[in-house]
């Protein structure tokens, strides 16, 4: 059996993701606005794009037959030493082009909270470019800390699912389930936090239809419209 040790060539392999693009012009415009360079473009015999930024190469071709363009099943994982400057770069570029930093819809960028070690940039075709910090914690309390109960535990679980697994659906479900089965230990502050997180996660979790309900619940609890607009990505 061939092993890596049997290869005497220099270690300089490069893996390049090939992601779907439904509109080449839109893809080129989006990525070049973020600072990428267009290295190659062709339309025949099949569409193909090659873009590059720093040491990151991303290529695009047509979406596989049968793949649902409304789903966000395609992704690329990018390992970096520190996610903070990367998030700042892309957030600033999006704000310059769009006038805001979109947290919902396409394109969008997930928020980077203090202590988080990853974020996701979603392009207009729903491709997920996930930036992960090297040395990301491995020992995580999935399901929430055993020292917590009720909604507090669900919030801890959702934080891990959201910030370390980028699993919006699971985080949304954890919060939704806890709110539907309240405990005597649940506080008003935790309830508001859970509703705010659910509002932010709703679209990525495939629950956009729940947003009006969540907004009403927050307004009923005294959260002002400006704060809600900020969560919703409304400028």
Secondary structure as GFF3:
##gff-version 3
##sequence-region A 1 235
A	DSSP	three_ten_helix	4	6	.	.	.	ID=ss1
A	DSSP	beta_strand	17	20	.	.	.	ID=ss2
A	DSSP	alpha_helix	24	33	.	.	.	ID=ss3
A	DSSP	beta_strand	37	42	.	.	.	ID=ss4
A	DSSP	beta_strand	48	53	.	.	.	ID=ss5
A	DSSP	beta_strand	56	61	.	.	.	ID=ss6
A	DSSP	beta_strand	75	80	.	.	.	ID=ss7
A	DSSP	alpha_helix	83	98	.	.	.	ID=ss8
A	DSSP	beta_strand	108	109	.	.	.	ID=ss9
A	DSSP	beta_strand	118	122	.	.	.	ID=ss10
A	DSSP	beta_strand	128	133	.	.	.	ID=ss11
A	DSSP	alpha_helix	150	163	.	.	.	ID=ss12
A	DSSP	alpha_helix	168	180	.	.	.	ID=ss13
A	DSSP	alpha_helix	188	201	.	.	.	ID=ss14
A	DSSP	three_ten_helix	208	210	.	.	.	ID=ss15
A	DSSP	alpha_helix	211	220	.	.	.	ID=ss16
A	DSSP	alpha_helix	225	232	.	.	.	ID=ss17
###
